[in-house]
């Protein structure tokens, strides 16, 4: 029998990793194209939002997938911090 909840949590962290990898890959390509450093591209708000959202998904997925209580807590704390970063970057963009 398939454990659908566990499958969903694993899908979340994989999706988060894919989002971070895609953002970093595109930023690297764009930095090379424009002759800028990767760091300067990754500091842009658009990349920060994607990386923070990816970090949130990684933390949420990994936190749900582990069995140990203290590991769950650490992953969910990390996910919460990434969520706060995402919210802060969205609020900063509005003002």
C-alpha positions in Angstrom: 0.0 0.0 0.0 1.3 3.5 -0.9 1.8 5.9 2.0 0.3 9.0 0.2 1.1 11.5 2.9 4.8 10.5 3.0 4.8 10.6 -0.8 3.4 14.1 -0.7 6.0 15.3 1.8 8.8 13.9 -0.4 7.3 15.5 -3.4 7.4 18.9 -1.6 11.1 18.8 -0.8 11.9 17.6 -4.3 9.9 20.4 -5.8 11.7 22.9 -3.5 15.1 21.6 -4.6 14.0 21.9 -8.2 12.9 25.5 -7.7 16.2 26.5 -6.1 18.2 24.7 -8.7 16.3 26.3 -11.5 16.7 29.8 -10.0 20.4 29.3 -9.5 20.9 27.9 -13.0 19.0 30.7 -14.6 20.8 33.3 -12.5 24.2 31.8 -13.5 23.3 31.9 -17.1 22.0 35.4 -16.9 25.1 36.6 -15.0 27.4 35.0 -17.6 25.4 36.6 -20.4 25.5 40.1 -18.8 29.1 39.8 -17.5 28.1 40.1 -13.8 28.8 38.0 -10.8 26.4 35.3 -9.7 26.2 36.8 -6.3 24.9 40.1 -7.7 22.2 38.3 -9.7 21.1 36.1 -6.7 20.7 39.2 -4.6 17.9 40.5 -6.8 14.4 40.3 -5.2 13.0 38.0 -7.9 15.6 35.3 -7.3 15.4 35.7 -3.5 11.7 35.0 -3.6 12.1 31.8 -5.5 15.0 30.6 -3.4 13.2 31.4 -0.1 10.0 29.7 -1.4 12.1 26.7 -2.4 13.8 26.6 1.0 10.3 26.7 2.6 9.2 23.7 0.5 12.4 21.8 1.3 11.9 22.4 5.1 8.2 21.5 5.0 8.7 18.4 2.9 11.8 17.1 4.9 10.1 17.9 8.2 7.1 15.9 7.2 9.1 13.0 5.9 11.4 12.4 8.9 10.3 10.2 11.9 12.3 11.7 14.7 10.5 14.4 16.7 13.5 16.7 17.2 14.4 16.5 13.5 10.8 17.3 12.6 11.0 20.3 14.9 14.3 21.5 13.3 13.0 21.1 9.7 9.8 22.9 10.6 11.7 25.8 12.3 13.8 26.1 9.1 10.7 26.1 7.0 9.2 28.8 9.2 12.3 31.0 8.8 12.2 30.6 5.1 8.5 31.5 5.1 9.2 34.6 7.1 11.9 35.6 4.6 9.5 35.1 1.7 6.8 37.2 3.4 9.4 39.9 4.2 10.5 40.0 0.6 7.0 40.2 -0.7 6.2 43.1 1.7 9.3 44.9 0.7 8.4 44.7 -2.9 5.0 46.3 -2.3 6.5 49.4 -0.6 
